Amino acid sequence: MKGLNRSMNLTQQVAETLGSAIINGQYGDHNPVPSEAVLCEQLQVSRSAAREAVKSLAAKGLITSRARQGIRVLPETEWNLFDADVLRWMRDSNPSLELLREFAELRVAVEPEAAMLAAQRQNIEKIAKIGIALDRMKKAETGLDDPLESDIAFHLSILEASENRFFTQLGRIIDTTLRVSIRFTNMRTGVRAAKHAEHKVIYDAIVANEPQTAADHATVLMSSALTTIISALDEGLE
Protein backbone atom coordinates (compact mmCIF):
# COMPACT_ATOMS: atom_id res chain seq x y z
CA MET A 1 0.00 0.00 0.00
CA LYS A 2 1.44 3.40 -0.95
CA GLY A 3 2.14 6.08 1.63
CA LEU A 4 -0.24 8.76 2.79
CA ASN A 5 -0.78 12.07 1.03
CA ARG A 6 -0.18 14.71 3.68
CA SER A 7 -2.08 17.39 1.73
CA MET A 8 -5.31 15.64 2.80
CA ASN A 9 -6.86 15.16 6.22
CA LEU A 10 -6.30 11.77 7.83
CA THR A 11 -9.62 10.26 6.76
CA GLN A 12 -9.04 11.36 3.14
CA GLN A 13 -5.51 10.02 3.25
CA VAL A 14 -6.63 6.59 4.36
CA ALA A 15 -9.47 6.50 1.82
CA GLU A 16 -7.08 7.57 -0.96
CA THR A 17 -4.46 4.99 -0.07
CA LEU A 18 -6.87 2.13 0.47
CA GLY A 19 -9.17 2.97 -2.46
CA SER A 20 -6.30 3.15 -4.91
CA ALA A 21 -4.90 -0.15 -3.60
CA ILE A 22 -8.29 -1.86 -4.02
CA ILE A 23 -8.77 -0.68 -7.59
CA ASN A 24 -5.20 -1.65 -8.47
CA GLY A 25 -6.01 -5.19 -7.36
CA GLN A 26 -3.82 -5.22 -4.27
CA TYR A 27 -6.81 -6.35 -2.22
CA GLY A 28 -9.56 -8.80 -3.10
CA ASP A 29 -10.61 -12.38 -2.43
CA HIS A 30 -6.97 -13.42 -2.71
CA ASN A 31 -5.80 -10.85 -0.20
CA PRO A 32 -8.44 -9.43 2.17
CA VAL A 33 -8.37 -5.81 3.30
CA PRO A 34 -6.79 -5.51 6.75
CA SER A 35 -9.02 -4.83 9.72
CA GLU A 36 -9.45 -1.28 10.95
CA ALA A 37 -7.08 -2.02 13.81
CA VAL A 38 -4.38 -3.24 11.42
CA LEU A 39 -4.94 -0.27 9.10
CA CYS A 40 -4.40 2.04 12.05
CA GLU A 41 -1.10 0.34 12.78
CA GLN A 42 0.06 0.20 9.17
CA LEU A 43 -0.83 3.80 8.35
CA GLN A 44 -0.25 5.30 11.76
CA VAL A 45 -3.67 6.90 11.99
CA SER A 46 -6.42 6.98 14.62
CA ARG A 47 -9.20 4.41 14.80
CA SER A 48 -11.77 7.11 13.96
CA ALA A 49 -9.86 8.11 10.78
CA ALA A 50 -9.69 4.49 9.63
CA ARG A 51 -13.37 3.92 10.45
CA GLU A 52 -14.53 7.01 8.53
CA ALA A 53 -12.36 6.08 5.54
CA VAL A 54 -13.89 2.61 5.46
CA LYS A 55 -17.37 4.16 5.55
CA SER A 56 -16.39 6.45 2.67
CA LEU A 57 -15.19 3.55 0.53
CA ALA A 58 -18.31 1.57 1.38
CA ALA A 59 -20.42 4.49 0.13
CA LYS A 60 -18.48 4.37 -3.13
CA GLY A 61 -19.40 0.69 -3.55
CA LEU A 62 -15.83 -0.59 -3.22
CA ILE A 63 -16.16 -2.52 0.01
CA THR A 64 -18.54 -3.77 2.65
CA SER A 65 -17.68 -3.84 6.34
CA ARG A 66 -19.60 -5.85 8.89
CA ALA A 67 -19.00 -6.91 12.46
CA ARG A 68 -17.27 -10.30 12.73
CA GLN A 69 -17.00 -10.49 8.92
CA GLY A 70 -14.34 -7.86 8.40
CA ILE A 71 -13.84 -5.70 5.32
CA ARG A 72 -14.63 -7.33 1.98
CA VAL A 73 -13.90 -5.95 -1.48
CA LEU A 74 -17.04 -5.88 -3.62
CA PRO A 75 -17.13 -6.92 -7.30
CA GLU A 76 -16.33 -4.22 -9.83
CA THR A 77 -19.97 -4.27 -10.92
CA GLU A 78 -20.84 -2.72 -7.55
CA TRP A 79 -18.38 0.17 -7.78
CA ASN A 80 -19.85 3.63 -8.27
CA LEU A 81 -18.31 4.59 -11.60
CA PHE A 82 -19.87 8.05 -11.37
CA ASP A 83 -17.85 8.83 -8.24
CA ALA A 84 -14.98 11.22 -8.97
CA ASP A 85 -12.48 9.37 -6.78
CA VAL A 86 -13.37 5.94 -8.19
CA LEU A 87 -13.02 7.28 -11.73
CA ARG A 88 -9.66 8.83 -10.94
CA TRP A 89 -8.34 5.68 -9.30
CA MET A 90 -9.46 3.61 -12.26
CA ARG A 91 -7.89 6.06 -14.69
CA ASP A 92 -4.58 5.88 -12.83
CA SER A 93 -4.61 2.08 -12.62
CA ASN A 94 -4.07 1.44 -16.35
CA PRO A 95 -7.73 0.59 -17.10
CA SER A 96 -8.59 -2.36 -19.31
CA LEU A 97 -9.62 -2.11 -22.93
CA GLU A 98 -12.98 -3.53 -21.87
CA LEU A 99 -13.52 -0.49 -19.68
CA LEU A 100 -12.43 1.84 -22.49
CA ARG A 101 -14.87 0.06 -24.81
CA GLU A 102 -17.74 0.60 -22.39
CA PHE A 103 -16.78 4.25 -22.06
CA ALA A 104 -16.67 4.66 -25.84
CA GLU A 105 -20.14 3.09 -26.04
CA LEU A 106 -21.37 5.71 -23.57
CA ARG A 107 -19.94 8.46 -25.75
CA VAL A 108 -21.64 7.06 -28.86
CA ALA A 109 -24.94 7.15 -27.00
CA VAL A 110 -24.56 10.60 -25.43
CA GLU A 111 -22.37 12.95 -27.45
CA PRO A 112 -24.29 12.91 -30.76
CA GLU A 113 -27.46 13.78 -28.85
CA ALA A 114 -25.58 16.57 -27.03
CA ALA A 115 -24.39 17.95 -30.39
CA MET A 116 -27.96 17.82 -31.70
CA LEU A 117 -29.29 19.72 -28.67
CA ALA A 118 -26.50 22.29 -28.92
CA ALA A 119 -27.50 22.94 -32.54
CA GLN A 120 -31.17 23.22 -31.60
CA ARG A 121 -30.79 25.47 -28.57
CA GLN A 122 -28.29 27.89 -30.05
CA ASN A 123 -26.80 29.33 -26.87
CA ILE A 124 -24.39 31.71 -28.55
CA GLU A 125 -22.05 32.10 -25.58
CA LYS A 126 -21.73 28.36 -25.07
CA ILE A 127 -21.27 27.69 -28.77
CA ALA A 128 -18.50 30.28 -28.73
CA LYS A 129 -16.71 28.13 -26.15
CA ILE A 130 -16.84 25.22 -28.61
CA GLY A 131 -15.24 27.49 -31.19
CA ILE A 132 -12.50 28.52 -28.78
CA ALA A 133 -11.72 24.86 -28.04
CA LEU A 134 -11.67 24.15 -31.77
CA ASP A 135 -9.18 26.98 -32.32
CA ARG A 136 -7.02 25.45 -29.60
CA MET A 137 -7.14 22.11 -31.43
CA LYS A 138 -5.96 23.83 -34.60
CA LYS A 139 -3.04 25.36 -32.70
CA ALA A 140 -2.28 21.99 -31.14
CA GLU A 141 -1.63 20.56 -34.60
CA THR A 142 1.40 22.84 -34.85
CA GLY A 143 2.48 22.48 -31.23
CA LEU A 144 1.03 25.78 -30.00
CA ASP A 145 -1.43 24.21 -27.57
CA ASP A 146 -1.89 20.99 -25.66
CA PRO A 147 -3.49 18.31 -27.89
CA LEU A 148 -5.17 16.42 -25.07
CA GLU A 149 -6.49 19.42 -23.14
CA SER A 150 -7.86 21.14 -26.26
CA ASP A 151 -9.57 17.94 -27.43
CA ILE A 152 -11.19 17.40 -24.03
CA ALA A 153 -12.26 21.06 -23.89
CA PHE A 154 -14.03 20.65 -27.24
CA HIS A 155 -16.09 17.68 -26.11
CA LEU A 156 -16.93 19.16 -22.71
CA SER A 157 -18.07 22.42 -24.29
CA ILE A 158 -20.52 20.54 -26.50
CA LEU A 159 -22.01 18.83 -23.46
CA GLU A 160 -22.37 22.25 -21.83
CA ALA A 161 -23.92 23.77 -24.95
CA SER A 162 -26.58 21.04 -24.97
CA GLU A 163 -28.11 22.88 -21.98
CA ASN A 164 -29.01 19.53 -20.48
CA ARG A 165 -27.84 19.46 -16.88
CA PHE A 166 -27.45 15.68 -16.87
CA PHE A 167 -25.25 15.79 -19.96
CA THR A 168 -23.22 18.64 -18.46
CA GLN A 169 -22.58 16.66 -15.30
CA LEU A 170 -21.42 13.72 -17.39
CA GLY A 171 -18.55 16.01 -18.29
CA ARG A 172 -16.69 14.90 -15.17
CA ILE A 173 -16.75 11.30 -16.41
CA ILE A 174 -15.91 12.32 -19.97
CA ASP A 175 -12.96 14.42 -18.75
CA THR A 176 -11.48 11.70 -16.55
CA THR A 177 -11.82 8.81 -18.93
CA LEU A 178 -10.87 10.71 -22.06
CA ARG A 179 -7.44 11.25 -20.55
CA VAL A 180 -6.85 7.54 -20.99
CA SER A 181 -8.88 6.70 -24.08
CA ILE A 182 -7.60 9.58 -26.23
CA ARG A 183 -4.00 8.63 -25.52
CA PHE A 184 -4.76 5.03 -26.44
CA THR A 185 -6.65 5.76 -29.67
CA ASN A 186 -4.06 8.33 -30.79
CA MET A 187 -1.26 5.86 -30.13
CA ARG A 188 -3.21 3.11 -31.86
CA THR A 189 -3.89 5.21 -34.97
CA GLY A 190 -0.44 6.76 -35.02
CA VAL A 191 -1.56 10.37 -34.67
CA ARG A 192 -0.26 12.91 -32.17
CA ALA A 193 -3.44 14.97 -31.89
CA ALA A 194 -7.10 14.71 -32.79
CA LYS A 195 -7.87 15.91 -36.30
CA HIS A 196 -9.14 19.46 -36.34
CA ALA A 197 -11.18 18.92 -39.52
CA GLU A 198 -13.12 15.99 -38.07
CA HIS A 199 -14.20 18.15 -35.15
CA LYS A 200 -14.83 21.30 -37.18
CA VAL A 201 -17.67 19.69 -39.14
CA ILE A 202 -19.51 19.11 -35.85
CA TYR A 203 -18.97 22.71 -34.80
CA ASP A 204 -20.03 24.06 -38.21
CA ALA A 205 -23.27 22.08 -38.08
CA ILE A 206 -24.00 23.36 -34.56
CA VAL A 207 -23.38 26.98 -35.63
CA ALA A 208 -25.56 26.47 -38.72
CA ASN A 209 -28.45 25.18 -36.59
CA GLU A 210 -28.37 21.77 -38.30
CA PRO A 211 -29.10 19.34 -35.44
CA GLN A 212 -29.18 16.10 -37.40
CA THR A 213 -26.01 16.92 -39.30
CA ALA A 214 -24.26 17.75 -36.04
CA ALA A 215 -25.42 14.45 -34.54
CA ASP A 216 -24.38 12.50 -37.62
CA HIS A 217 -20.85 13.94 -37.64
CA ALA A 218 -20.52 13.33 -33.90
CA THR A 219 -21.65 9.73 -34.37
CA VAL A 220 -18.97 9.18 -37.01
CA LEU A 221 -16.29 10.57 -34.70
CA MET A 222 -17.42 8.62 -31.62
CA SER A 223 -17.88 5.40 -33.59
CA SER A 224 -14.38 5.69 -35.00
CA ALA A 225 -12.91 5.70 -31.49
CA LEU A 226 -15.07 2.75 -30.50
CA THR A 227 -14.01 0.80 -33.60
CA THR A 228 -10.34 1.41 -32.76
CA ILE A 229 -10.79 -0.03 -29.28
CA ILE A 230 -12.83 -3.02 -30.49
CA SER A 231 -10.15 -3.76 -33.08
CA ALA A 232 -7.50 -3.87 -30.36
CA LEU A 233 -9.69 -6.19 -28.29
CA ASP A 234 -10.16 -8.50 -31.27
CA GLU A 235 -6.40 -8.66 -31.67
CA GLY A 236 -6.06 -9.75 -28.07
CA LEU A 237 -4.17 -6.66 -26.93
CA GLU A 238 -6.00 -6.64 -23.59
N, C-alpha and C positions, 0 to 999 in steps of 0.2 A: 504494500500500500504506500502511495507517495506521501510526502510530508505535507504538513498543513500550510495553508496560505494565510499569512499573518495579516493581510489586508482585510480579512473578513472577521466577524465575531466568531466565537468558539463554536456555536451551533452550526453556522454556515461553513466553517472550516471542516468540521466532521462530516457534514452532509456532502460537501464537495469531494472530499477524499474518498469517502465510502461509495458515493454514487458513481463516481468515475471508475472506481475499481470494479463495481458490479457490472457496469456496462462493458468494460473491457474484458469481462469474463474471468476476473480473478476469483470471484465468488460465485457459487452455484451449488448444484446438487453434489458436485465432486468435492467442493470445499466450502462448507457452510460459513456464513458470516459470523464473526466472533460475537459473544454475548456483550451486552452493554458494559459489564464489569471489565471484560478483557479489552474492549475498545478504549475505555477510560485509561487503562494501563498502557496500552500500545501508543495512544495519541496524547497521553498526558493532559487529559481534559477532565472536567467534573462530570459526575453522574448525570446531572441535569442537562448539560450540553449534549452528552451522548444520547440521552433519552429523547430530547427535542429533535435532534438530527434524525433519529430513527423514525420518529413520527412524520417528519418532513418527507423522508424517502418513501414511507408507506403511503402518504397522500399522493405521491407521484406514481404510484403503482409498481414501484420497483421491488418492494419487500412486504412481508407481513410479519408482525411480531406479536406473539401470544405467550402468556404465562406457561411455563413448563414445556413449551414447544420451541422456544428460542426464535431467532430471526431467520426467515426463509426467503430466498430470492424467488420472485414470481416469474412466470414465463414472459417472454418478450411481448406476447400478445396482450398482456395486462398493463404494460408500461404506457404512461400518458405521453404520447408522442407530440401533443400540443403544448407540453410544458417546456419553457425556455431552457431550463437546466438540462432536462433529459435530451432535448434536441442537440444542445451544445456538446454534451458528453458523447452522444452518438456520432456527431460530426467529427470529434477529435479522436475517435476510436477506430478510424479507418473503416467506415461502414461498408457493408457488403453490397455487391451489385444488385442483389435482390431488393435491398432497401432503396437503392437509387432508382431501380425500375418502378417501384411503388410510388416513389416521389414523382417521377416523370409522368406516371399515369394520372396523378393528382393534377399536375400542371396541364395536361391535355384536357382534363375535365373542366378546369377553372379558368385558365388564362384566356382562352378564346372568348368565353362568355364575358370576362372582364373587359376585353378589348371591344366587344360589341356594345356593352353598356357605356363605355367611355365615349364611343362614337355617337351613341344616342343622346347622351346627357349633356355633352358639349360644355363642360365646365372649362372655360378658357384658361383660367389660372392653372388648373391641374394638368390640362393638356400641354401647357407651356413647359411644365416640369418634365413631361415626356420628351419634349423637344430638346431641352437642356441636356438630359441624359443621353439622347441620341447624338448630340454634338460632342459630348464627351467620348462616346464610342468611336466617332470619327477621328478624334484626336488620338485615341488609344491605338488606332491602326498605325500611327507614325511615332508612337512612343511618348506622346505628349500628355497622356492621362493613363490611369490604371485600368487595364482591360477588364479585370474582374469586377471592380467597384462600379465602373460605368455600366457594365452589362446588368448587374444587379439593380442599379438605380433605375434603369429603363423598365425592367419588369415590375418593380415595386411601384413606380409612378403610374403604370397602367392600372394596377389594382386600386390605387388611390383614386384615379380618375373615373373608375367605375361608379363611385359614390355609393357603393354597397359596403356597409360597415363590416360585414362578415368577411368579404373578400379582402378588405383593407387589413383586417387583423390576421388574415392568413399570410400577410407580408412577413411576419416574424419567422414563420416556417419556411417560406420561400427564400428569405435572406440566408438563414442558417444552412439549409440544405444545398442551395445553389453554390455555396462556397466549396462544396465537395464535387457536386455533379458537373459544374462547368469545367472545373479543372480536368475531370476525367474525360468528358466528351471532347474538349479541346485537344487533350493529349492523344486521344483515340483517333481523332480526325486529322491530327497533324497541323492544327492551326493555333496561333498564339492568342488570338482574340476573336470574339464573336464578329460575324460579318455585319458591317454597318448596313449594307444594302438590304439584307434579309430582315432587318428590324425597321428600316425606314419605310418599307411598304405598309407595315402595320400602322406606324405613326401617320403616314399620308392618308390612309383610309379613315383613321380616327378624325383627323383634321377636316377631311372632306365630308364628314357625317355619312359615312358608308358602313353601317354596322356589320352587315354580313361579310363584306369584303375584309374588314378588319379581323373578324372572327376567322375567316378562311385562311388568311395569311398567318395568323397566330397559331392555328391548328397545324399548318405545314411546319412551322418552326418548332413547336412543341413535339410533334410527332417525329421529327428528325432526330431530336435528342433521345427520345424513347427508343427509336429504332437502333441507334448507336449502342445503347446499353443492352438491348435484347440480343444484338449481334455478338457482343462480348460474352454474354451469358451462354449463348449457343456454342461459342468456341471453348467453353469451359474455363474462362479466365477468372472465375469466382475465386 
